[in-house]
């Protein structure tokens, strides 16, 4: 069977997975700020996973429609951005559950070869560093193509990002702008080397 390879040029469809389900999440605010600061190469689209049931291998033979829809949303994205808090030195359970759904049944993972960025905000001074390492380990196993530098651990202080997604501290705004510019460059490189079918 011949597979048609499509040359991908900007704008790139960027699927955003926010690690917290809370509507008041600081990471949701961070994602909003990143969209404002991102270069024109990206078109943002949040990938919702809030309705996924707990993953159960018994369902592999008759995949729920909500899981099929989730996988299709991931599949349609040219690149993925994980914006996640750290829960108990790991990632939130619902996010891990979504990753598991996207990887199953065996041989049908939607994560492989996707250009992937990881960032997170926390009220703590280490800014999700340990949680990100957990996430990166999982993404590595799933063969996602991760941007490993620059790393981005955001220490979220009150008022750092306002309700409209505006970053109020200049040094943080400059850093986040640079992070998104680097991710756009990385996405272009990955999609050049590994074109999407």
C-alpha positions in Angstrom: 0.0 0.0 0.0 1.4 3.4 -1.0 1.4 6.1 1.7 1.1 9.6 0.5 3.5 12.0 2.3 2.2 15.5 2.8 4.7 18.4 2.9 3.8 20.4 6.0 4.4 24.2 6.0 3.1 26.8 8.5 0.8 27.4 10.0 1.1 24.3 12.1 -1.8 22.9 14.0 -0.7 22.9 17.6 -2.7 20.6 19.9 -2.6 21.7 23.5 -3.1 19.3 26.4 -3.6 21.1 29.7 -2.7 18.9 32.6 -5.3 20.2 35.0 -9.1 19.8 34.5 -9.8 22.8 36.7 -11.2 25.8 34.9 -9.3 28.0 37.3 -6.0 26.3 36.7 -2.9 28.4 36.5 -1.7 26.2 33.7 -4.8 27.1 31.7 -3.8 30.7 32.2 -0.3 29.8 31.1 -1.6 28.1 28.0 -3.6 31.3 27.2 -0.5 33.4 27.6 1.5 31.1 25.4 -1.1 31.4 22.6 -0.8 35.2 22.8 3.0 35.0 22.7 3.5 32.3 20.1 4.7 33.1 16.6 2.3 33.1 13.6 3.5 29.6 12.6 1.1 28.0 15.2 -2.7 27.7 15.2 -3.7 26.7 18.8 -6.4 24.1 19.5 -7.0 22.6 23.0 -7.4 18.8 22.9 -10.0 18.0 25.5 -9.8 14.7 27.4 -12.1 15.5 30.3 -14.8 12.9 29.2 -12.5 9.9 28.9 -13.3 7.0 31.2 -10.5 5.3 33.1 -8.5 3.2 30.6 -9.3 -0.5 30.7 -7.7 -3.0 28.4 -11.0 -4.9 28.2 -12.3 -2.0 26.0 -9.5 -2.4 23.4 -11.7 -4.7 21.3 -14.6 -2.2 21.2 -13.0 1.3 21.7 -15.4 3.9 23.1 -16.3 6.7 20.6 -15.1 9.3 23.0 -11.6 7.7 23.0 -11.7 7.4 19.2 -12.5 11.1 19.0 -9.7 12.0 21.3 -7.2 10.0 19.3 -8.4 11.6 16.1 -7.8 15.1 17.7 -4.3 14.1 18.6 -3.7 12.6 15.1 -4.8 15.8 13.4 -2.4 17.9 15.3 1.0 18.7 13.6 2.6 19.2 17.0 1.7 18.9 20.7 2.2 21.1 23.7 1.7 19.8 27.2 1.0 22.5 29.8 0.8 20.7 33.1 1.0 21.1 36.8 2.9 18.7 39.1 0.8 16.5 41.4 2.7 14.7 44.1 5.9 14.7 42.2 4.2 13.3 39.1 1.6 14.3 36.5 -2.1 14.5 37.1 -4.0 11.2 36.8 -6.4 12.4 34.1 -3.5 13.4 31.8 -1.8 10.1 32.3 -5.1 8.3 31.6 -5.4 10.3 28.3 -1.9 9.4 27.3 -2.7 5.7 27.9 -5.9 5.9 25.8 -3.9 7.5 23.0 -1.4 4.7 23.0 -3.8 1.8 22.8 -4.7 -0.7 21.3 -1.1 -1.9 20.8 0.3 -0.7 17.5 -2.1 2.3 17.1 -0.4 4.9 19.2 -1.0 8.5 18.1 2.0 9.9 20.0 4.8 8.5 17.9 6.9 11.1 15.9 4.9 14.1 17.0 6.9 17.2 17.7 6.3 17.7 21.4 6.9 20.5 23.9 6.5 20.3 27.7 6.0 23.3 30.0 4.3 23.8 33.4 3.6 26.3 36.2 3.5 25.8 39.9 3.3 27.9 43.0 6.4 26.1 44.2 9.9 27.3 43.4 10.8 24.2 41.3 7.9 24.9 39.0 6.9 21.3 38.0 10.4 20.1 37.3 9.9 16.7 38.8 6.4 16.2 37.2 7.9 17.1 33.8 10.5 14.4 34.2 7.8 11.8 34.8 5.9 13.1 31.7 9.1 13.1 29.6 9.8 9.5 30.5 6.4 8.4 29.3 6.6 10.4 26.1 10.1 9.0 25.4 8.7 5.4 25.6 5.9 6.4 23.2 8.5 7.8 20.7 7.2 11.4 20.8 9.9 13.8 19.5 10.5 16.0 22.5 12.1 19.4 22.4 14.5 19.0 25.3 15.9 22.6 25.4 15.0 25.1 26.6 13.3 23.6 29.6 10.5 25.7 31.1 9.6 25.4 34.8 7.5 28.4 35.7 7.3 29.6 39.3 3.8 31.1 39.3 3.4 34.1 41.6 0.1 36.0 42.2 -0.5 38.3 39.2 2.2 36.9 37.0 -0.5 36.3 34.3 -3.7 38.3 34.3 -7.2 37.0 33.5 -6.7 38.0 29.8 -3.5 35.9 29.5 -1.2 38.9 29.6 2.2 38.2 31.3 2.9 41.1 33.6 6.6 40.4 34.3 8.8 41.4 31.3 11.5 38.8 31.9 8.9 36.0 32.0 7.2 37.4 28.9 10.5 37.4 27.1 11.3 33.8 28.2 7.9 32.4 27.2 8.1 34.2 23.8 11.6 32.6 23.2 10.3 29.2 24.3 7.5 29.3 21.7 9.8 30.6 19.0 12.2 27.7 19.7 9.3 25.3 19.7 8.1 26.5 16.3 11.7 26.1 14.9 11.8 22.6 16.4 8.5 21.6 15.0 9.6 22.7 11.5 12.8 20.6 11.8 10.9 17.5 13.0 8.3 17.8 10.2 11.0 18.2 7.6 12.9 15.1 8.8 9.8 13.0 9.6 7.0 14.1 7.3 3.5 13.2 8.4 1.6 10.6 6.3 
